[in-house]
Amino acid sequence: MSVVGEKRCLPQPKVDGYFNTWHIFWVGIPATVTEHFVSAELSSFWRRHLIWSKPAGKLLREALTQRFASTTVFLSLILGTEIRVLFSPSKPADDVRNALKSEDIHTLEYWTGIALCLAIFFSIAALVANFTAWGIYTVVGNENLKLIARSSIGLYGAQLPNILVVGVIYLFYIWVALFWWVIMPFAPAIILSVGGILLIVHIVSTYSALARIIMDTGAMSSRRVLDQEKEDDMTPSQLAEELLRRTRDARVNDVPVNLKYREVNKQYTLSVRRQSMFIQKERNNSSGEFNAYGGGLGSMDLADVDLAD
């Protein structure tokens, strides 16, 4: 067998299957099956990219606190809804409370109440974790925020609210779906339940695919993914194909997160140092001109002032 034949017989990288043109992009791009049910934007991998892609402590703080703020509002709305449903004076809510009180474990109302109580518990836990993480990351200085956030315990502390939020979302859907089964006939209840699951999978898969493209292409950093001229000349479909190609290459040539953004962070650090040196030089020049014209007090003048006092 010739060498050319041997090369043709080599198996193609598995990652190429994710980018088959016959597959819908949101089906093929998510890296794992889990990302079809839990958005990659809520994963620890996304959080790691976010933390390493922001070279300045101020930029990183804004990104973290903005997420904490929106999560707090979201959890507050969810928790308020769940508590109002649990103590609602409506008949379905009365049936649920009576089933819980009588420990009637063989009824659908009982398990609906269990799911609702678990959802409230997870909502409170997620709200406490998110609010605490927000307070902790707010007080860390800009110079040390990257150090704290990039450590394993810092990453876990920033990710813990997201882990609980995933539980909150799915428990919310479970008790709502169980209420459908309590108050509706069989056919509409199963249609809504299955349709809701399929819609959630589609939404999560779509944004997991988009999040994977952002992470694999390094789009979180300040460095451009494509040159401006090349980007302006391409159509939306061509831009999508280019992003998919770069995502495929990133999957094949896997680069650790800290190395992916190292060059960008170095350039930012050098620019900040140059700017600081320039500002310091301007201050020194201004101070020298001020003293040359007798605008300041010398050491003898300061001594005279102290003696006079």
Beta strands, then each sheet from edge to edge (+ up, - down):
end
